[in-house]
Amino acid sequence: MKSDTEYLRLTMEIAKESRAAGNHPFGALLVGPKGEVLISSGNTFARDRGVGHAESNVARAAALQYDPAFLEQCMLVTSVEPCCMCSGACYWAGIGTVVFGLSESRLDEMTGDNPKNLTLNLSCRQVFAAGRRNVAVRGPYLELEEEIVKDHKDFW
């Protein structure tokens, strides 16, 4: 099994590809219990507008393909902390662990009042704490912050 930072670097590559395709610079993937990447997605803003977040795309596909008992053993890895919508999608899919690189609050500093990303001041930990299902969270990874921020510079 790879380390969290190795999986996070994969999501950063997905985020770069997403941006190059005309979408927002976010990437996410689902890692199975044995360390295999099961699903990956970038942001799909160009097609889905504000609801085409990478994490929601992965969580939706995971919920369609796998049983919640299996997903409880899986990990969603994402370049940036999932927003409350994406956190809810992970929660309802039954994904057991979320790993993120950059915090939502740091993203908010970069995007400000940009109408393409009106960040909500609500951490994924707060969303998960409001539920009955246990979701483990690891992040942010400060050692990757500058690399992740690079993908967002001059975008917002």
C-alpha positions in Angstrom: 0.0 0.0 0.0 1.2 3.5 -0.9 1.5 6.3 1.7 -1.0 9.0 1.9 1.3 11.5 0.3 1.9 9.1 -2.7 -1.9 8.9 -3.2 -2.2 12.6 -2.8 0.4 13.2 -5.5 -1.8 11.1 -7.8 -4.8 13.4 -7.0 -2.6 16.4 -7.8 -1.9 14.9 -11.3 -5.6 14.4 -11.8 -6.2 18.0 -10.7 -3.7 19.2 -13.3 -5.4 17.1 -16.0 -8.8 18.5 -14.9 -7.5 22.1 -15.2 -6.0 21.4 -18.6 -9.4 20.1 -19.8 -11.1 23.4 -18.8 -12.3 22.3 -15.4 -11.5 23.4 -11.9 -8.1 22.0 -10.5 -9.3 19.3 -8.2 -8.7 15.5 -8.3 -9.9 12.6 -6.2 -9.6 8.8 -6.1 -11.0 5.9 -4.2 -8.4 3.5 -2.7 -9.5 -0.1 -1.9 -8.6 -2.0 1.3 -5.6 -3.6 -0.4 -4.2 -0.2 -1.7 -5.5 -0.5 -5.2 -7.0 2.6 -7.0 -10.6 1.7 -7.7 -12.1 5.0 -9.1 -10.6 8.4 -10.0 -12.1 11.6 -11.2 -11.2 15.2 -11.7 -13.6 18.1 -11.4 -16.3 18.2 -14.2 -17.3 21.9 -13.9 -17.5 22.3 -17.7 -20.2 19.7 -17.9 -21.8 19.7 -14.4 -21.3 23.3 -13.3 -21.2 23.7 -9.5 -22.0 20.1 -8.6 -19.3 18.4 -10.6 -16.8 18.2 -7.8 -14.2 15.4 -8.0 -15.0 13.9 -4.6 -18.8 13.8 -5.3 -18.0 12.2 -8.7 -16.0 9.5 -7.0 -18.4 9.0 -4.1 -21.4 8.7 -6.5 -19.6 6.1 -8.7 -18.4 4.2 -5.6 -22.0 4.0 -4.2 -23.2 2.6 -7.5 -20.4 0.0 -7.7 -19.8 -1.2 -4.2 -21.6 -2.2 -1.0 -21.3 0.2 2.0 -19.7 -2.6 4.0 -16.9 -2.7 1.5 -16.7 1.1 1.2 -16.3 1.4 4.9 -12.8 -0.2 4.4 -12.0 2.2 1.6 -10.3 5.6 1.5 -11.2 8.7 -0.6 -8.1 10.7 -1.3 -8.5 14.3 -2.6 -6.1 17.1 -3.4 -8.3 19.6 -1.4 -10.5 19.0 1.6 -14.0 18.0 0.5 -16.6 20.7 0.8 -19.8 20.0 2.8 -21.5 18.6 -0.3 -18.7 16.2 -1.1 -18.3 15.3 2.6 -22.0 14.4 2.6 -21.6 12.3 -0.6 -18.7 10.4 1.1 -20.8 9.9 4.2 -23.9 8.7 2.4 -21.8 6.3 0.2 -20.3 4.8 3.4 -16.6 5.6 2.6 -14.7 5.0 5.8 -11.7 7.3 5.5 -11.0 10.6 3.8 -7.5 12.0 3.2 -6.9 15.5 1.9 -3.9 17.6 1.0 -5.0 21.3 1.3 -7.6 22.6 3.8 -10.9 24.2 2.8 -9.9 27.3 4.7 -6.6 27.7 2.7 -8.7 27.2 -0.5 -11.0 30.0 0.7 -8.0 32.3 1.0 -7.2 31.7 -2.7 -10.7 31.8 -4.2 -12.2 34.6 -2.1 -15.5 35.7 -3.6 -15.0 34.1 -7.0 -18.4 33.0 -8.2 -17.0 29.7 -9.6 -16.0 28.6 -6.1 -17.9 30.3 -3.3 -16.3 28.2 -0.6 -18.4 27.3 2.5 -16.6 27.7 5.8 -17.5 24.2 7.0 -14.8 21.6 7.5 -15.3 18.0 6.5 -14.7 17.0 10.1 -17.7 19.1 11.2 -19.9 17.4 8.6 -18.8 13.9 9.6 -19.1 14.7 13.3 -22.8 15.6 12.7 -23.5 12.0 11.5 -23.8 8.6 13.1 -21.3 6.9 10.8 -17.7 7.1 11.8 -15.5 8.6 9.1 -11.7 8.8 9.8 -10.1 12.0 8.4 -6.4 12.7 7.8 -5.2 16.1 6.5 -4.1 18.7 5.7 -0.6 17.7 4.6 1.3 20.9 5.0 4.4 19.5 3.3 2.3 19.3 0.0 0.6 22.7 0.4 2.8 24.7 -2.0 2.6 22.1 -4.7 -1.2 22.0 -4.5 -1.5 25.8 -4.3 0.6 26.0 -7.6 -2.3 24.3 -9.5 -4.7 27.0 -8.3 -2.5 30.0 -8.9 -3.8 32.3 -11.6 -6.9 30.1 -11.9 -9.2 31.9 -9.5 
